[in-house]
Amino acid sequence: MSNDTFRRIITGHDATGQAVIIEDAPPSRVQQFGGEGGPTFYEVWHTTETPAKITRASLEPDEAGIVLAPPKQGTRIRVLDFPAADSTRRELTPEEAREHFATIGAGDALASESQGKRQVKHSYMHRTETVDYGIVLEGELILIMDEGETTVRAGDIVIQRGTNHGWENRSSARCRIAFILVDGVFDPELA
């Protein structure tokens, strides 16, 4: 895991309605998935409804573990660290990939060749019923799509609109990317 984490500063209101800082600390929910070569998830915040309720303390709703998608009608922000390319990283069998995604509550997000003409180009190809804003903070990452791929670098922003995709770090340095996920609904022709 990365030892240079970041701070999560949460604001709220005191008893008189004055704006205050409630918390200033690294994210409390951090977990690495997929073994030594897998990404580290830093769960920053989530909401469970839209519009989000803003109360005096506005504490984050309880949530067990780490879940890939945001709650229904909610949002999620997380940061992921993808380690540098590792020659020991191997392709997963479909069963291993399904197990990997199931650990983050997303077994049904995994791409499969049975989905139309889709061919799985990467073990971690998946899609969620969300709109995701991915902001590359440092390093670079390959965004792999059903058709084509592109390299995204620090400062680039990806708008992921419920599309099948995978991520791969082929560089010699870590990539850190922030994701803001918004619950969505597939148009019937895409469902």
ChimeraX commands (.cxc) that place a marker at each C-alpha (Angstrom):
marker #1 position 0.00,0.00,0.00 radius 0.5
marker #1 position 1.04,3.52,-0.65 radius 0.5
marker #1 position 2.53,5.25,2.38 radius 0.5
marker #1 position 1.88,8.77,1.10 radius 0.5
marker #1 position -1.84,9.05,1.55 radius 0.5
marker #1 position -3.85,12.24,1.45 radius 0.5
marker #1 position -6.13,14.03,3.89 radius 0.5
marker #1 position -9.93,13.88,3.88 radius 0.5
marker #1 position -11.27,17.13,5.32 radius 0.5
marker #1 position -14.96,16.98,6.27 radius 0.5
marker #1 position -16.87,20.16,7.05 radius 0.5
marker #1 position -20.15,20.67,8.86 radius 0.5
marker #1 position -21.91,23.04,11.24 radius 0.5
marker #1 position -21.67,23.55,14.97 radius 0.5
marker #1 position -24.66,24.00,17.30 radius 0.5
marker #1 position -24.93,27.70,16.35 radius 0.5
marker #1 position -24.83,27.02,12.59 radius 0.5
marker #1 position -21.24,28.18,12.12 radius 0.5
marker #1 position -19.18,26.30,9.52 radius 0.5
marker #1 position -16.56,24.06,11.15 radius 0.5
marker #1 position -14.10,21.32,10.27 radius 0.5
marker #1 position -15.42,18.02,11.64 radius 0.5
marker #1 position -12.54,15.78,10.57 radius 0.5
marker #1 position -9.07,16.23,9.07 radius 0.5
marker #1 position -7.36,12.86,8.59 radius 0.5
marker #1 position -6.52,10.27,5.95 radius 0.5
marker #1 position -9.48,8.19,4.71 radius 0.5
marker #1 position -10.32,5.50,7.24 radius 0.5
marker #1 position -11.35,2.82,4.73 radius 0.5
marker #1 position -8.36,1.67,2.67 radius 0.5
marker #1 position -7.98,-1.76,1.09 radius 0.5
marker #1 position -5.81,-3.39,-1.55 radius 0.5
marker #1 position -7.52,-5.85,-3.88 radius 0.5
marker #1 position -6.11,-8.59,-6.06 radius 0.5
marker #1 position -2.93,-9.20,-4.10 radius 0.5
marker #1 position 0.38,-7.37,-4.28 radius 0.5
marker #1 position -0.10,-6.17,-7.88 radius 0.5
marker #1 position -3.68,-5.02,-7.38 radius 0.5
marker #1 position -5.04,-1.52,-6.88 radius 0.5
marker #1 position -5.46,0.13,-3.49 radius 0.5
marker #1 position -8.91,1.67,-2.86 radius 0.5
marker #1 position -9.19,4.77,-0.67 radius 0.5
marker #1 position -12.86,5.27,0.11 radius 0.5
marker #1 position -13.33,9.00,0.57 radius 0.5
marker #1 position -17.10,9.58,0.84 radius 0.5
marker #1 position -20.50,8.42,-0.39 radius 0.5
marker #1 position -24.09,9.62,-0.31 radius 0.5
marker #1 position -27.20,7.45,-0.29 radius 0.5
marker #1 position -29.68,9.74,-2.00 radius 0.5
marker #1 position -30.08,12.63,-4.41 radius 0.5
marker #1 position -30.45,15.33,-3.42 radius 0.5
marker #1 position -28.07,14.51,-0.58 radius 0.5
marker #1 position -29.28,15.49,2.89 radius 0.5
marker #1 position -27.08,18.09,4.55 radius 0.5
marker #1 position -27.47,17.98,8.31 radius 0.5
marker #1 position -25.55,19.76,11.05 radius 0.5
marker #1 position -22.86,17.09,11.39 radius 0.5
marker #1 position -23.38,15.60,7.90 radius 0.5
marker #1 position -21.48,12.43,8.75 radius 0.5
marker #1 position -20.90,9.83,6.07 radius 0.5
marker #1 position -23.52,7.05,6.09 radius 0.5
marker #1 position -22.31,3.72,7.51 radius 0.5
marker #1 position -21.18,1.19,4.95 radius 0.5
marker #1 position -19.56,-2.20,5.45 radius 0.5
marker #1 position -16.51,-3.00,3.36 radius 0.5
marker #1 position -15.74,-1.49,-0.01 radius 0.5
marker #1 position -18.35,-1.54,-2.77 radius 0.5
marker #1 position -17.54,-0.73,-6.40 radius 0.5
marker #1 position -20.69,1.19,-7.37 radius 0.5
marker #1 position -22.38,4.00,-5.46 radius 0.5
marker #1 position -25.62,3.32,-3.57 radius 0.5
marker #1 position -28.82,3.52,-5.65 radius 0.5
marker #1 position -29.55,7.22,-6.24 radius 0.5
marker #1 position -26.30,8.05,-4.47 radius 0.5
marker #1 position -22.73,9.04,-5.21 radius 0.5
marker #1 position -19.24,7.87,-4.30 radius 0.5
marker #1 position -15.78,9.40,-4.40 radius 0.5
marker #1 position -12.71,7.22,-4.11 radius 0.5
marker #1 position -9.05,7.36,-5.00 radius 0.5
marker #1 position -7.28,4.36,-6.49 radius 0.5
marker #1 position -3.57,3.69,-6.62 radius 0.5
marker #1 position -2.58,1.36,-9.47 radius 0.5
marker #1 position 0.94,0.04,-8.80 radius 0.5
marker #1 position 3.68,0.17,-11.44 radius 0.5
marker #1 position 3.65,-2.55,-14.08 radius 0.5
marker #1 position 4.53,-5.91,-12.58 radius 0.5
marker #1 position 5.77,-8.78,-14.73 radius 0.5
marker #1 position 4.33,-11.24,-12.19 radius 0.5
marker #1 position 0.79,-9.98,-12.83 radius 0.5
marker #1 position -1.13,-12.66,-14.64 radius 0.5
marker #1 position -4.35,-12.91,-16.55 radius 0.5
marker #1 position -7.27,-14.19,-14.50 radius 0.5
marker #1 position -9.55,-17.05,-15.38 radius 0.5
marker #1 position -13.22,-16.01,-15.71 radius 0.5
marker #1 position -13.88,-17.63,-12.31 radius 0.5
marker #1 position -11.01,-15.71,-10.64 radius 0.5
marker #1 position -12.20,-12.44,-12.21 radius 0.5
marker #1 position -15.77,-13.07,-11.00 radius 0.5
marker #1 position -14.45,-13.78,-7.49 radius 0.5
marker #1 position -12.35,-10.57,-7.60 radius 0.5
marker #1 position -15.36,-8.41,-8.53 radius 0.5
marker #1 position -17.61,-10.21,-6.03 radius 0.5
marker #1 position -15.30,-9.05,-3.20 radius 0.5
marker #1 position -16.36,-5.48,-3.98 radius 0.5
marker #1 position -20.06,-6.26,-4.47 radius 0.5
marker #1 position -19.85,-6.18,-8.26 radius 0.5
marker #1 position -19.93,-9.78,-9.51 radius 0.5
marker #1 position -22.54,-8.74,-12.08 radius 0.5
marker #1 position -20.35,-5.89,-13.45 radius 0.5
marker #1 position -17.86,-8.31,-14.99 radius 0.5
marker #1 position -17.81,-8.37,-18.80 radius 0.5
marker #1 position -18.48,-11.66,-20.46 radius 0.5
marker #1 position -18.27,-12.85,-24.02 radius 0.5
marker #1 position -21.96,-13.72,-23.83 radius 0.5
marker #1 position -22.83,-10.00,-23.91 radius 0.5
marker #1 position -23.53,-9.58,-27.60 radius 0.5
marker #1 position -20.45,-9.52,-29.84 radius 0.5
marker #1 position -18.22,-8.41,-26.97 radius 0.5
marker #1 position -14.83,-10.03,-26.62 radius 0.5
marker #1 position -13.13,-9.73,-23.27 radius 0.5
marker #1 position -9.84,-7.92,-23.95 radius 0.5
marker #1 position -8.68,-7.74,-20.33 radius 0.5
marker #1 position -9.37,-9.79,-17.17 radius 0.5
marker #1 position -10.75,-6.76,-15.35 radius 0.5
marker #1 position -13.15,-5.55,-18.07 radius 0.5
marker #1 position -16.38,-4.45,-16.39 radius 0.5
marker #1 position -19.22,-1.96,-16.57 radius 0.5
marker #1 position -21.48,-0.40,-13.99 radius 0.5
marker #1 position -24.77,1.43,-14.31 radius 0.5
marker #1 position -23.10,4.71,-13.40 radius 0.5
marker #1 position -21.58,7.88,-14.77 radius 0.5
marker #1 position -17.99,8.07,-13.48 radius 0.5
marker #1 position -15.65,11.03,-13.58 radius 0.5
marker #1 position -12.04,9.82,-13.41 radius 0.5
marker #1 position -9.39,12.47,-12.73 radius 0.5
marker #1 position -5.79,11.33,-13.09 radius 0.5
marker #1 position -3.81,12.87,-10.23 radius 0.5
marker #1 position -0.38,11.40,-10.99 radius 0.5
marker #1 position 1.20,8.89,-13.33 radius 0.5
marker #1 position -0.49,7.31,-16.32 radius 0.5
marker #1 position -2.94,4.53,-16.97 radius 0.5
marker #1 position -4.27,2.72,-20.03 radius 0.5
marker #1 position -8.06,2.88,-20.49 radius 0.5
marker #1 position -9.07,-0.27,-22.40 radius 0.5
marker #1 position -12.43,-0.28,-24.20 radius 0.5
marker #1 position -14.21,-2.94,-26.30 radius 0.5
marker #1 position -12.81,-1.09,-29.31 radius 0.5
marker #1 position -9.52,0.72,-28.77 radius 0.5
marker #1 position -7.55,2.04,-25.84 radius 0.5
marker #1 position -5.89,5.29,-24.81 radius 0.5
marker #1 position -3.30,6.47,-22.33 radius 0.5
marker #1 position -4.54,8.94,-19.70 radius 0.5
marker #1 position -2.05,11.06,-17.78 radius 0.5
marker #1 position -1.98,13.44,-14.82 radius 0.5
marker #1 position -4.53,16.19,-15.44 radius 0.5
marker #1 position -6.66,14.13,-17.85 radius 0.5
marker #1 position -10.33,13.53,-17.03 radius 0.5
marker #1 position -12.29,10.48,-18.21 radius 0.5
marker #1 position -16.09,10.54,-18.33 radius 0.5
marker #1 position -17.11,6.89,-18.16 radius 0.5
marker #1 position -20.78,6.52,-19.20 radius 0.5
marker #1 position -21.75,2.97,-18.27 radius 0.5
marker #1 position -19.29,1.55,-20.78 radius 0.5
marker #1 position -17.41,-1.73,-20.64 radius 0.5
marker #1 position -13.80,-0.97,-19.74 radius 0.5
marker #1 position -10.63,-2.03,-17.98 radius 0.5
marker #1 position -7.60,-0.24,-16.56 radius 0.5
marker #1 position -3.94,-1.22,-16.79 radius 0.5
marker #1 position -0.79,0.46,-15.58 radius 0.5
marker #1 position 1.97,-0.40,-18.05 radius 0.5
marker #1 position 4.38,2.24,-16.73 radius 0.5
marker #1 position 7.21,2.01,-14.22 radius 0.5
marker #1 position 5.46,4.31,-11.68 radius 0.5
marker #1 position 2.28,4.24,-9.63 radius 0.5
marker #1 position -0.83,5.89,-11.07 radius 0.5
marker #1 position -3.22,7.67,-8.71 radius 0.5
marker #1 position -6.70,8.47,-10.01 radius 0.5
marker #1 position -9.77,9.92,-8.28 radius 0.5
marker #1 position -13.22,8.68,-9.28 radius 0.5
marker #1 position -16.55,10.37,-8.62 radius 0.5
marker #1 position -19.31,7.84,-9.32 radius 0.5
marker #1 position -22.95,8.82,-9.80 radius 0.5
marker #1 position -25.73,6.22,-9.84 radius 0.5
marker #1 position -27.35,5.96,-13.27 radius 0.5
marker #1 position -29.95,4.07,-15.27 radius 0.5
marker #1 position -29.22,2.36,-18.59 radius 0.5
marker #1 position -31.37,3.28,-21.54 radius 0.5
marker #1 position -33.32,0.09,-22.47 radius 0.5
marker #1 position -31.22,-0.40,-25.63 radius 0.5
marker #1 position -28.03,-0.52,-23.52 radius 0.5
marker #1 position -29.33,-2.59,-20.59 radius 0.5
marker link #1:1,2 radius 0.2
marker link #1:2,3 radius 0.2
marker link #1:3,4 radius 0.2
marker link #1:4,5 radius 0.2
marker link #1:5,6 radius 0.2
marker link #1:6,7 radius 0.2
marker link #1:7,8 radius 0.2
marker link #1:8,9 radius 0.2
marker link #1:9,10 radius 0.2
marker link #1:10,11 radius 0.2
marker link #1:11,12 radius 0.2
marker link #1:12,13 radius 0.2
marker link #1:13,14 radius 0.2
marker link #1:14,15 radius 0.2
marker link #1:15,16 radius 0.2
marker link #1:16,17 radius 0.2
marker link #1:17,18 radius 0.2
marker link #1:18,19 radius 0.2
marker link #1:19,20 radius 0.2
marker link #1:20,21 radius 0.2
marker link #1:21,22 radius 0.2
marker link #1:22,23 radius 0.2
marker link #1:23,24 radius 0.2
marker link #1:24,25 radius 0.2
marker link #1:25,26 radius 0.2
marker link #1:26,27 radius 0.2
marker link #1:27,28 radius 0.2
marker link #1:28,29 radius 0.2
marker link #1:29,30 radius 0.2
marker link #1:30,31 radius 0.2
marker link #1:31,32 radius 0.2
marker link #1:32,33 radius 0.2
marker link #1:33,34 radius 0.2
marker link #1:34,35 radius 0.2
marker link #1:35,36 radius 0.2
marker link #1:36,37 radius 0.2
marker link #1:37,38 radius 0.2
marker link #1:38,39 radius 0.2
marker link #1:39,40 radius 0.2
marker link #1:40,41 radius 0.2
marker link #1:41,42 radius 0.2
marker link #1:42,43 radius 0.2
marker link #1:43,44 radius 0.2
marker link #1:44,45 radius 0.2
marker link #1:45,46 radius 0.2
marker link #1:46,47 radius 0.2
marker link #1:47,48 radius 0.2
marker link #1:48,49 radius 0.2
marker link #1:49,50 radius 0.2
marker link #1:50,51 radius 0.2
marker link #1:51,52 radius 0.2
marker link #1:52,53 radius 0.2
marker link #1:53,54 radius 0.2
marker link #1:54,55 radius 0.2
marker link #1:55,56 radius 0.2
marker link #1:56,57 radius 0.2
marker link #1:57,58 radius 0.2
marker link #1:58,59 radius 0.2
marker link #1:59,60 radius 0.2
marker link #1:60,61 radius 0.2
marker link #1:61,62 radius 0.2
marker link #1:62,63 radius 0.2
marker link #1:63,64 radius 0.2
marker link #1:64,65 radius 0.2
marker link #1:65,66 radius 0.2
marker link #1:66,67 radius 0.2
marker link #1:67,68 radius 0.2
marker link #1:68,69 radius 0.2
marker link #1:69,70 radius 0.2
marker link #1:70,71 radius 0.2
marker link #1:71,72 radius 0.2
marker link #1:72,73 radius 0.2
marker link #1:73,74 radius 0.2
marker link #1:74,75 radius 0.2
marker link #1:75,76 radius 0.2
marker link #1:76,77 radius 0.2
marker link #1:77,78 radius 0.2
marker link #1:78,79 radius 0.2
marker link #1:79,80 radius 0.2
marker link #1:80,81 radius 0.2
marker link #1:81,82 radius 0.2
marker link #1:82,83 radius 0.2
marker link #1:83,84 radius 0.2
marker link #1:84,85 radius 0.2
marker link #1:85,86 radius 0.2
marker link #1:86,87 radius 0.2
marker link #1:87,88 radius 0.2
marker link #1:88,89 radius 0.2
marker link #1:89,90 radius 0.2
marker link #1:90,91 radius 0.2
marker link #1:91,92 radius 0.2
marker link #1:92,93 radius 0.2
marker link #1:93,94 radius 0.2
marker link #1:94,95 radius 0.2
marker link #1:95,96 radius 0.2
marker link #1:96,97 radius 0.2
marker link #1:97,98 radius 0.2
marker link #1:98,99 radius 0.2
marker link #1:99,100 radius 0.2
marker link #1:100,101 radius 0.2
marker link #1:101,102 radius 0.2
marker link #1:102,103 radius 0.2
marker link #1:103,104 radius 0.2
marker link #1:104,105 radius 0.2
marker link #1:105,106 radius 0.2
marker link #1:106,107 radius 0.2
marker link #1:107,108 radius 0.2
marker link #1:108,109 radius 0.2
marker link #1:109,110 radius 0.2
marker link #1:110,111 radius 0.2
marker link #1:111,112 radius 0.2
marker link #1:112,113 radius 0.2
marker link #1:113,114 radius 0.2
marker link #1:114,115 radius 0.2
marker link #1:115,116 radius 0.2
marker link #1:116,117 radius 0.2
marker link #1:117,118 radius 0.2
marker link #1:118,119 radius 0.2
marker link #1:119,120 radius 0.2
marker link #1:120,121 radius 0.2
marker link #1:121,122 radius 0.2
marker link #1:122,123 radius 0.2
marker link #1:123,124 radius 0.2
marker link #1:124,125 radius 0.2
marker link #1:125,126 radius 0.2
marker link #1:126,127 radius 0.2
marker link #1:127,128 radius 0.2
marker link #1:128,129 radius 0.2
marker link #1:129,130 radius 0.2
marker link #1:130,131 radius 0.2
marker link #1:131,132 radius 0.2
marker link #1:132,133 radius 0.2
marker link #1:133,134 radius 0.2
marker link #1:134,135 radius 0.2
marker link #1:135,136 radius 0.2
marker link #1:136,137 radius 0.2
marker link #1:137,138 radius 0.2
marker link #1:138,139 radius 0.2
marker link #1:139,140 radius 0.2
marker link #1:140,141 radius 0.2
marker link #1:141,142 radius 0.2
marker link #1:142,143 radius 0.2
marker link #1:143,144 radius 0.2
marker link #1:144,145 radius 0.2
marker link #1:145,146 radius 0.2
marker link #1:146,147 radius 0.2
marker link #1:147,148 radius 0.2
marker link #1:148,149 radius 0.2
marker link #1:149,150 radius 0.2
marker link #1:150,151 radius 0.2
marker link #1:151,152 radius 0.2
marker link #1:152,153 radius 0.2
marker link #1:153,154 radius 0.2
marker link #1:154,155 radius 0.2
marker link #1:155,156 radius 0.2
marker link #1:156,157 radius 0.2
marker link #1:157,158 radius 0.2
marker link #1:158,159 radius 0.2
marker link #1:159,160 radius 0.2
marker link #1:160,161 radius 0.2
marker link #1:161,162 radius 0.2
marker link #1:162,163 radius 0.2
marker link #1:163,164 radius 0.2
marker link #1:164,165 radius 0.2
marker link #1:165,166 radius 0.2
marker link #1:166,167 radius 0.2
marker link #1:167,168 radius 0.2
marker link #1:168,169 radius 0.2
marker link #1:169,170 radius 0.2
marker link #1:170,171 radius 0.2
marker link #1:171,172 radius 0.2
marker link #1:172,173 radius 0.2
marker link #1:173,174 radius 0.2
marker link #1:174,175 radius 0.2
marker link #1:175,176 radius 0.2
marker link #1:176,177 radius 0.2
marker link #1:177,178 radius 0.2
marker link #1:178,179 radius 0.2
marker link #1:179,180 radius 0.2
marker link #1:180,181 radius 0.2
marker link #1:181,182 radius 0.2
marker link #1:182,183 radius 0.2
marker link #1:183,184 radius 0.2
marker link #1:184,185 radius 0.2
marker link #1:185,186 radius 0.2
marker link #1:186,187 radius 0.2
marker link #1:187,188 radius 0.2
marker link #1:188,189 radius 0.2
marker link #1:189,190 radius 0.2
marker link #1:190,191 radius 0.2
view
